[in-house]
Amino acid sequence: MRSRPGHSGDLLDVDQHPNQDRYPGQQILVVRIGEYVYVVPFVDSDEGRFLKTIIPSRKATREHLGGHHGERETR
């Protein structure tokens, strides 16, 4: 399921949603697209995998790529 490192669209991680009380059974795909990381909440069912949305994440970008990729400089 993982693509080659360094290429656009890399799957970096799959983890449980951090708020299982509110989103029971939901997991999160962590995906690199270009120089930014996005989180994609999803649920698995008998019919397949249902992707809820895609969210750009500064926190995940810092954690997985380091530095400040894609962030604007503040003065």
Secondary structure by P-SEA (a helix, b strand, c coil): cccccccccccccccccccccccccbbbbbbbcccbbbbbbbcccccccccccccccaaaaaacccccccccccc
